[in-house]
C-alpha cells in the first residue's frame, strides 16, 4: 500500500498548494518538522471524553488525547509526536476514531531551500500487521500502484505534464527502475532509479525511505520518507509522507504553479484510492477513475 508515486508528485510540486477543507486548522500551512512541541500541552482525556484540540494562543494549543493516543504519544520519538499533533489539529484523528474516511486528502506543497517539498497524510483501513506484507512486496508494486495514474479525473482531456509509465523492482540492487515521460519543457522519456531503505520493522518509528540513485537532467536529488503511525490493537494505521526534491532550475522557475497544484492534488486522490483498495482487498469498481468530490 505504499506508493513511490508520492515522491514523483513531490518532484513537480509548487508553492503553498494546501488542501482547502483544512485551511482553518491551526497547523494547516505548517510542516510537521516546524511544529514546536513546547507550544503544545498534551494531556490524557478523562474517561469517556473524546479527543479535544483547542487553540490557546497565537502559536499555542492544548490537546486531550484518549488513552490509546496518549500512550502512543508518551513513548513516541519527537518526530512521531509532531505527526500526531498535526493529525489532531487537522481533525484527522476524529474522523478515524469515528470510522470515517478522511475525505479530501491533506497535502502541503511548498518551496524551501531551493527545493520543492511535499507533505501528505493517508488512512489505511487494515491493521499494520495485515498491511506490512503488502508494503514489503516490492515486486508487485508494478501491478497496482500506477493504476489510472495518468488518467485525468472529472473527464478532463489532454495529458499531465509528466506521465509515470512504469516501475519495476530490481531485487539485486534494491531499487525501483521508474520510467517517466515529460510532456512539457524537457519533453521526452526519462529513467529514475530510487533506492530503498526499509525500516518498516522499527518498533518505535516504522518508516520507509526512497532516494534518488544518481542526479538526472530533471532533478539533482529526490528523497522521501513514509512514516507509519501504528496504534496497538487498532484495526487501521496512518501514513505521514514527507518528500524533498531539488529539481532543474528551469522546472523550478517556469512550470506554472496553477497547473502544478491541480495536477498534484488530482493524482493524490487517485493514489490514495489505489492504496485503500489494495490494502483492504475491496474489489475496485470497473470503469474510469472516481470523480473528485
HELIX and SHEET records of a PDB file:
HELIX    1   1 UNK A    5  UNK A   11  1                                   7    
HELIX    2   2 UNK A   20  UNK A   22  5                                   3    
HELIX    3   3 UNK A   32  UNK A   34  5                                   3    
HELIX    4   4 UNK A   37  UNK A   39  5                                   3    
HELIX    5   5 UNK A   67  UNK A   75  1                                   9    
HELIX    6   6 UNK A   78  UNK A   90  1                                  13    
HELIX    7   7 UNK A   92  UNK A   97  1                                   6    
HELIX    8   8 UNK A  128  UNK A  135  1                                   8    
HELIX    9   9 UNK A  138  UNK A  140  5                                   3    
HELIX   10  10 UNK A  141  UNK A  144  1                                   4    
HELIX   11  11 UNK A  249  UNK A  254  1                                   6    
HELIX   12  12 UNK A  257  UNK A  280  1                                  24    
SHEET    1   A 3 UNK A  40  UNK A  44  0                                        
SHEET    2   A 3 UNK A  61  UNK A  65  1                                        
SHEET    3   A 3 UNK A  52  UNK A  55 -1                                        
SHEET    1   B 8 UNK A 107  UNK A 112  0                                        
SHEET    2   B 8 UNK A 115  UNK A 124 -1                                        
SHEET    3   B 8 UNK A 237  UNK A 247 -1                                        
SHEET    4   B 8 UNK A 219  UNK A 229 -1                                        
SHEET    5   B 8 UNK A 207  UNK A 212 -1                                        
SHEET    6   B 8 UNK A 188  UNK A 199 -1                                        
SHEET    7   B 8 UNK A 175  UNK A 182 -1                                        
SHEET    8   B 8 UNK A 162  UNK A 170 -1                                        
END                                                                             
